[in-house]
Structure formats: structure tokens, C-alpha cells
């Protein structure tokens, strides 16, 4: 993947727990959080489709006005 933004891996589930996405069975929901440079959440995608996730992220970043590098 040629992403120029950070992607979080969270094997401990600490971040997923803090963001409230860990379900009853202990599995994190597949949500995408778009976080601005100031640390504020700009958007939460709760309907992530694995088959189109890359295109969906690119489209949302463009919609949010995030400049390509």
C-alpha cells in the first residue's frame, strides 16, 4: 500500500477500547476514523467494505480536503 498517512495496528485493543469499537465478543468493529492534524475526529466510517476500502478512503480524504502529497 502506498499510503502517506499513518495506519494504526492495535493488537492490544487498547485504542479500539478507548474509541468504543470493541464488541461483546471482544472483536473490534471495522470502522475507519479520519483524524485531522489537530487530533480532532473529522469523520467516522462505520460501514467499511473490505473490497473497496482503499478507494473509499481515497475518496473520503479528497472530500475532507486532505491534499495529496
Jmol script that loads the backbone (N, CA, C; Angstrom):
load data "model"
ATOM      1  N   UNK A   1       0.841  -1.172   0.000  1.00  0.00           N
ATOM      2  CA  UNK A   1       0.000   0.000   0.000  1.00  0.00           C
ATOM      3  C   UNK A   1       0.887   1.236   0.000  1.00  0.00           C
ATOM      4  N   UNK A   2       0.507   2.235  -0.753  1.00  0.00           N
ATOM      5  CA  UNK A   2       1.293   3.458  -0.852  1.00  0.00           C
ATOM      6  C   UNK A   2       0.617   4.610  -0.103  1.00  0.00           C
ATOM      7  N   UNK A   3       0.228   4.370   1.118  1.00  0.00           N
ATOM      8  CA  UNK A   3      -0.424   5.403   1.919  1.00  0.00           C
ATOM      9  C   UNK A   3       0.619   6.355   2.478  1.00  0.00           C
ATOM     10  N   UNK A   4       0.299   7.638   2.463  1.00  0.00           N
ATOM     11  CA  UNK A   4       1.209   8.623   3.053  1.00  0.00           C
ATOM     12  C   UNK A   4       0.593   9.216   4.318  1.00  0.00           C
ATOM     13  N   UNK A   5      -0.156   8.396   5.013  1.00  0.00           N
ATOM     14  CA  UNK A   5      -0.762   8.769   6.278  1.00  0.00           C
ATOM     15  C   UNK A   5      -0.627   7.585   7.219  1.00  0.00           C
ATOM     16  N   UNK A   6      -0.659   7.814   8.522  1.00  0.00           N
ATOM     17  CA  UNK A   6      -0.483   6.708   9.468  1.00  0.00           C
ATOM     18  C   UNK A   6      -1.696   5.777   9.504  1.00  0.00           C
ATOM     19  N   UNK A   7      -1.416   4.503   9.644  1.00  0.00           N
ATOM     20  CA  UNK A   7      -2.442   3.484   9.831  1.00  0.00           C
ATOM     21  C   UNK A   7      -2.103   2.776  11.139  1.00  0.00           C
ATOM     22  N   UNK A   8      -3.080   2.602  11.987  1.00  0.00           N
ATOM     23  CA  UNK A   8      -2.854   2.018  13.301  1.00  0.00           C
ATOM     24  C   UNK A   8      -3.078   0.516  13.300  1.00  0.00           C
ATOM     25  N   UNK A   9      -2.109  -0.223  13.815  1.00  0.00           N
ATOM     26  CA  UNK A   9      -2.295  -1.635  14.145  1.00  0.00           C
ATOM     27  C   UNK A   9      -2.464  -1.677  15.666  1.00  0.00           C
ATOM     28  N   UNK A  10      -3.456  -2.405  16.149  1.00  0.00           N
ATOM     29  CA  UNK A  10      -3.812  -2.352  17.569  1.00  0.00           C
ATOM     30  C   UNK A  10      -4.018  -3.745  18.156  1.00  0.00           C
ATOM     31  N   UNK A  11      -2.966  -4.586  18.172  1.00  0.00           N
ATOM     32  CA  UNK A  11      -3.144  -5.947  18.675  1.00  0.00           C
ATOM     33  C   UNK A  11      -3.558  -6.012  20.149  1.00  0.00           C
ATOM     34  N   UNK A  12      -3.232  -5.005  20.931  1.00  0.00           N
ATOM     35  CA  UNK A  12      -3.609  -4.999  22.355  1.00  0.00           C
ATOM     36  C   UNK A  12      -5.064  -4.574  22.563  1.00  0.00           C
ATOM     37  N   UNK A  13      -5.678  -3.992  21.532  1.00  0.00           N
ATOM     38  CA  UNK A  13      -7.052  -3.460  21.570  1.00  0.00           C
ATOM     39  C   UNK A  13      -7.202  -2.268  22.513  1.00  0.00           C
ATOM     40  N   UNK A  14      -6.101  -1.677  22.949  1.00  0.00           N
ATOM     41  CA  UNK A  14      -6.190  -0.509  23.832  1.00  0.00           C
ATOM     42  C   UNK A  14      -6.870   0.670  23.133  1.00  0.00           C
ATOM     43  N   UNK A  15      -6.465   0.940  21.904  1.00  0.00           N
ATOM     44  CA  UNK A  15      -7.055   2.063  21.172  1.00  0.00           C
ATOM     45  C   UNK A  15      -8.501   1.749  20.798  1.00  0.00           C
ATOM     46  N   UNK A  16      -8.753   0.538  20.321  1.00  0.00           N
ATOM     47  CA  UNK A  16     -10.123   0.149  19.965  1.00  0.00           C
ATOM     48  C   UNK A  16     -11.059   0.270  21.170  1.00  0.00           C
ATOM     49  N   UNK A  17     -10.564  -0.105  22.325  1.00  0.00           N
ATOM     50  CA  UNK A  17     -11.366   0.019  23.548  1.00  0.00           C
ATOM     51  C   UNK A  17     -11.622   1.488  23.865  1.00  0.00           C
ATOM     52  N   UNK A  18     -10.585   2.306  23.761  1.00  0.00           N
ATOM     53  CA  UNK A  18     -10.733   3.745  24.046  1.00  0.00           C
ATOM     54  C   UNK A  18     -11.719   4.408  23.085  1.00  0.00           C
ATOM     55  N   UNK A  19     -11.770   3.937  21.840  1.00  0.00           N
ATOM     56  CA  UNK A  19     -12.668   4.514  20.838  1.00  0.00           C
ATOM     57  C   UNK A  19     -14.048   3.864  20.860  1.00  0.00           C
ATOM     58  N   UNK A  20     -14.243   2.872  21.724  1.00  0.00           N
ATOM     59  CA  UNK A  20     -15.549   2.274  21.895  1.00  0.00           C
ATOM     60  C   UNK A  20     -15.996   1.355  20.771  1.00  0.00           C
ATOM     61  N   UNK A  21     -15.063   0.696  20.104  1.00  0.00           N
ATOM     62  CA  UNK A  21     -15.442  -0.148  18.975  1.00  0.00           C
ATOM     63  C   UNK A  21     -15.289  -1.647  19.246  1.00  0.00           C
ATOM     64  N   UNK A  22     -14.938  -2.023  20.479  1.00  0.00           N
ATOM     65  CA  UNK A  22     -14.818  -3.443  20.810  1.00  0.00           C
ATOM     66  C   UNK A  22     -16.192  -3.964  21.212  1.00  0.00           C
ATOM     67  N   UNK A  23     -16.640  -4.998  20.508  1.00  0.00           N
ATOM     68  CA  UNK A  23     -17.967  -5.561  20.748  1.00  0.00           C
ATOM     69  C   UNK A  23     -17.987  -6.540  21.907  1.00  0.00           C
ATOM     70  N   UNK A  24     -19.140  -7.119  22.144  1.00  0.00           N
ATOM     71  CA  UNK A  24     -19.343  -8.055  23.257  1.00  0.00           C
ATOM     72  C   UNK A  24     -18.458  -9.292  23.177  1.00  0.00           C
ATOM     73  N   UNK A  25     -18.128  -9.707  21.983  1.00  0.00           N
ATOM     74  CA  UNK A  25     -17.308 -10.905  21.793  1.00  0.00           C
ATOM     75  C   UNK A  25     -15.816 -10.578  21.824  1.00  0.00           C
ATOM     76  N   UNK A  26     -15.468  -9.317  22.099  1.00  0.00           N
ATOM     77  CA  UNK A  26     -14.073  -8.915  22.185  1.00  0.00           C
ATOM     78  C   UNK A  26     -13.423  -8.606  20.861  1.00  0.00           C
ATOM     79  N   UNK A  27     -14.218  -8.513  19.807  1.00  0.00           N
ATOM     80  CA  UNK A  27     -13.707  -8.221  18.466  1.00  0.00           C
ATOM     81  C   UNK A  27     -14.023  -6.766  18.133  1.00  0.00           C
ATOM     82  N   UNK A  28     -13.026  -6.086  17.600  1.00  0.00           N
ATOM     83  CA  UNK A  28     -13.220  -4.677  17.228  1.00  0.00           C
ATOM     84  C   UNK A  28     -14.008  -4.566  15.928  1.00  0.00           C
ATOM     85  N   UNK A  29     -14.934  -3.628  15.883  1.00  0.00           N
ATOM     86  CA  UNK A  29     -15.657  -3.337  14.654  1.00  0.00           C
ATOM     87  C   UNK A  29     -14.691  -2.737  13.653  1.00  0.00           C
ATOM     88  N   UNK A  30     -14.949  -2.943  12.386  1.00  0.00           N
ATOM     89  CA  UNK A  30     -14.072  -2.457  11.330  1.00  0.00           C
ATOM     90  C   UNK A  30     -14.524  -1.051  10.923  1.00  0.00           C
ATOM     91  N   UNK A  31     -14.204  -0.087  11.736  1.00  0.00           N
ATOM     92  CA  UNK A  31     -14.535   1.302  11.461  1.00  0.00           C
ATOM     93  C   UNK A  31     -13.267   2.042  11.068  1.00  0.00           C
ATOM     94  N   UNK A  32     -13.428   3.086  10.264  1.00  0.00           N
ATOM     95  CA  UNK A  32     -12.299   3.944   9.905  1.00  0.00           C
ATOM     96  C   UNK A  32     -12.533   5.318  10.508  1.00  0.00           C
ATOM     97  N   UNK A  33     -11.558   5.783  11.284  1.00  0.00           N
ATOM     98  CA  UNK A  33     -11.602   7.116  11.880  1.00  0.00           C
ATOM     99  C   UNK A  33     -10.672   8.023  11.090  1.00  0.00           C
ATOM    100  N   UNK A  34     -11.174   9.139  10.635  1.00  0.00           N
ATOM    101  CA  UNK A  34     -10.369  10.145   9.938  1.00  0.00           C
ATOM    102  C   UNK A  34     -10.069  11.236  10.949  1.00  0.00           C
ATOM    103  N   UNK A  35      -8.815  11.399  11.282  1.00  0.00           N
ATOM    104  CA  UNK A  35      -8.402  12.310  12.343  1.00  0.00           C
ATOM    105  C   UNK A  35      -7.543  13.407  11.741  1.00  0.00           C
ATOM    106  N   UNK A  36      -7.901  14.657  12.011  1.00  0.00           N
ATOM    107  CA  UNK A  36      -7.173  15.797  11.470  1.00  0.00           C
ATOM    108  C   UNK A  36      -5.852  16.025  12.185  1.00  0.00           C
ATOM    109  N   UNK A  37      -5.030  16.894  11.619  1.00  0.00           N
ATOM    110  CA  UNK A  37      -3.727  17.196  12.209  1.00  0.00           C
ATOM    111  C   UNK A  37      -3.825  17.727  13.641  1.00  0.00           C
ATOM    112  N   UNK A  38      -4.985  18.308  13.977  1.00  0.00           N
ATOM    113  CA  UNK A  38      -5.179  18.851  15.318  1.00  0.00           C
ATOM    114  C   UNK A  38      -5.661  17.787  16.307  1.00  0.00           C
ATOM    115  N   UNK A  39      -5.823  16.539  15.828  1.00  0.00           N
ATOM    116  CA  UNK A  39      -6.256  15.446  16.695  1.00  0.00           C
ATOM    117  C   UNK A  39      -7.762  15.275  16.786  1.00  0.00           C
ATOM    118  N   UNK A  40      -8.528  16.132  16.126  1.00  0.00           N
ATOM    119  CA  UNK A  40      -9.988  16.029  16.157  1.00  0.00           C
ATOM    120  C   UNK A  40     -10.466  15.036  15.108  1.00  0.00           C
ATOM    121  N   UNK A  41     -11.495  14.282  15.476  1.00  0.00           N
ATOM    122  CA  UNK A  41     -12.086  13.330  14.538  1.00  0.00           C
ATOM    123  C   UNK A  41     -12.911  14.096  13.514  1.00  0.00           C
ATOM    124  N   UNK A  42     -12.570  13.905  12.239  1.00  0.00           N
ATOM    125  CA  UNK A  42     -13.259  14.582  11.148  1.00  0.00           C
ATOM    126  C   UNK A  42     -14.449  13.781  10.635  1.00  0.00           C
ATOM    127  N   UNK A  43     -14.322  12.461  10.691  1.00  0.00           N
ATOM    128  CA  UNK A  43     -15.373  11.586  10.174  1.00  0.00           C
ATOM    129  C   UNK A  43     -15.135  10.171  10.696  1.00  0.00           C
ATOM    130  N   UNK A  44     -16.213   9.426  10.887  1.00  0.00           N
ATOM    131  CA  UNK A  44     -16.128   8.009  11.243  1.00  0.00           C
ATOM    132  C   UNK A  44     -16.924   7.234  10.207  1.00  0.00           C
ATOM    133  N   UNK A  45     -16.264   6.308   9.538  1.00  0.00           N
ATOM    134  CA  UNK A  45     -16.940   5.436   8.579  1.00  0.00           C
ATOM    135  C   UNK A  45     -17.242   4.125   9.298  1.00  0.00           C
ATOM    136  N   UNK A  46     -18.521   3.882   9.556  1.00  0.00           N
ATOM    137  CA  UNK A  46     -18.941   2.681  10.272  1.00  0.00           C
ATOM    138  C   UNK A  46     -19.399   1.585   9.320  1.00  0.00           C
ATOM    139  N   UNK A  47     -19.295   1.828   8.023  1.00  0.00           N
ATOM    140  CA  UNK A  47     -19.743   0.858   7.018  1.00  0.00           C
ATOM    141  C   UNK A  47     -18.593   0.504   6.076  1.00  0.00           C
ATOM    142  N   UNK A  48     -17.450   0.129   6.635  1.00  0.00           N
ATOM    143  CA  UNK A  48     -16.265  -0.188   5.838  1.00  0.00           C
ATOM    144  C   UNK A  48     -16.511  -1.463   5.037  1.00  0.00           C
ATOM    145  N   UNK A  49     -16.221  -1.387   3.746  1.00  0.00           N
ATOM    146  CA  UNK A  49     -16.316  -2.550   2.859  1.00  0.00           C
ATOM    147  C   UNK A  49     -14.895  -2.934   2.474  1.00  0.00           C
ATOM    148  N   UNK A  50     -14.480  -4.120   2.848  1.00  0.00           N
ATOM    149  CA  UNK A  50     -13.100  -4.523   2.584  1.00  0.00           C
ATOM    150  C   UNK A  50     -12.769  -4.522   1.099  1.00  0.00           C
ATOM    151  N   UNK A  51     -13.743  -4.797   0.253  1.00  0.00           N
ATOM    152  CA  UNK A  51     -13.485  -4.876  -1.184  1.00  0.00           C
ATOM    153  C   UNK A  51     -13.206  -3.514  -1.814  1.00  0.00           C
ATOM    154  N   UNK A  52     -13.660  -2.433  -1.181  1.00  0.00           N
ATOM    155  CA  UNK A  52     -13.464  -1.091  -1.752  1.00  0.00           C
ATOM    156  C   UNK A  52     -12.811  -0.125  -0.769  1.00  0.00           C
ATOM    157  N   UNK A  53     -12.247  -0.644   0.312  1.00  0.00           N
ATOM    158  CA  UNK A  53     -11.726   0.226   1.376  1.00  0.00           C
ATOM    159  C   UNK A  53     -10.703   1.237   0.862  1.00  0.00           C
ATOM    160  N   UNK A  54      -9.777   0.824   0.025  1.00  0.00           N
ATOM    161  CA  UNK A  54      -8.757   1.741  -0.486  1.00  0.00           C
ATOM    162  C   UNK A  54      -9.362   2.902  -1.255  1.00  0.00           C
ATOM    163  N   UNK A  55     -10.262   2.586  -2.182  1.00  0.00           N
ATOM    164  CA  UNK A  55     -10.918   3.645  -2.955  1.00  0.00           C
ATOM    165  C   UNK A  55     -11.787   4.520  -2.071  1.00  0.00           C
ATOM    166  N   UNK A  56     -12.456   3.900  -1.100  1.00  0.00           N
ATOM    167  CA  UNK A  56     -13.326   4.658  -0.199  1.00  0.00           C
ATOM    168  C   UNK A  56     -12.522   5.639   0.650  1.00  0.00           C
ATOM    169  N   UNK A  57     -11.366   5.200   1.154  1.00  0.00           N
ATOM    170  CA  UNK A  57     -10.510   6.082   1.954  1.00  0.00           C
ATOM    171  C   UNK A  57     -10.011   7.236   1.094  1.00  0.00           C
ATOM    172  N   UNK A  58      -9.560   6.941  -0.113  1.00  0.00           N
ATOM    173  CA  UNK A  58      -9.066   7.996  -1.017  1.00  0.00           C
ATOM    174  C   UNK A  58     -10.164   9.016  -1.308  1.00  0.00           C
ATOM    175  N   UNK A  59     -11.377   8.530  -1.565  1.00  0.00           N
ATOM    176  CA  UNK A  59     -12.494   9.431  -1.853  1.00  0.00           C
ATOM    177  C   UNK A  59     -12.844  10.291  -0.644  1.00  0.00           C
ATOM    178  N   UNK A  60     -12.859   9.694   0.550  1.00  0.00           N
ATOM    179  CA  UNK A  60     -13.201  10.462   1.757  1.00  0.00           C
ATOM    180  C   UNK A  60     -12.135  11.505   2.060  1.00  0.00           C
ATOM    181  N   UNK A  61     -10.852  11.133   1.890  1.00  0.00           N
ATOM    182  CA  UNK A  61      -9.783  12.103   2.117  1.00  0.00           C
ATOM    183  C   UNK A  61      -9.926  13.287   1.168  1.00  0.00           C
ATOM    184  N   UNK A  62     -10.257  13.007  -0.086  1.00  0.00           N
ATOM    185  CA  UNK A  62     -10.472  14.100  -1.051  1.00  0.00           C
ATOM    186  C   UNK A  62     -11.661  14.949  -0.633  1.00  0.00           C
ATOM    187  N   UNK A  63     -12.748  14.298  -0.202  1.00  0.00           N
ATOM    188  CA  UNK A  63     -13.947  15.014   0.247  1.00  0.00           C
ATOM    189  C   UNK A  63     -13.640  15.900   1.445  1.00  0.00           C
ATOM    190  N   UNK A  64     -12.770  15.435   2.334  1.00  0.00           N
ATOM    191  CA  UNK A  64     -12.404  16.200   3.522  1.00  0.00           C
ATOM    192  C   UNK A  64     -11.378  17.282   3.216  1.00  0.00           C
ATOM    193  N   UNK A  65     -10.916  17.325   1.970  1.00  0.00           N
ATOM    194  CA  UNK A  65      -9.957  18.361   1.572  1.00  0.00           C
ATOM    195  C   UNK A  65      -8.518  18.073   1.963  1.00  0.00           C
ATOM    196  N   UNK A  66      -8.218  16.800   2.193  1.00  0.00           N
ATOM    197  CA  UNK A  66      -6.842  16.427   2.536  1.00  0.00           C
ATOM    198  C   UNK A  66      -6.032  16.403   1.246  1.00  0.00           C
ATOM    199  N   UNK A  67      -5.015  17.237   1.186  1.00  0.00           N
ATOM    200  CA  UNK A  67      -4.207  17.356  -0.025  1.00  0.00           C
ATOM    201  C   UNK A  67      -3.361  16.115  -0.240  1.00  0.00           C
ATOM    202  N   UNK A  68      -3.230  15.717  -1.501  1.00  0.00           N
ATOM    203  CA  UNK A  68      -2.331  14.621  -1.849  1.00  0.00           C
ATOM    204  C   UNK A  68      -0.910  15.118  -1.721  1.00  0.00           C
ATOM    205  N   UNK A  69      -0.007  14.223  -1.358  1.00  0.00           N
ATOM    206  CA  UNK A  69       1.396  14.602  -1.249  1.00  0.00           C
ATOM    207  C   UNK A  69       2.153  14.157  -2.465  1.00  0.00           C
TER     208      UNK A  69
END
end "model"
wireframe off; spacefill off
backbone 0.3
color backbone group
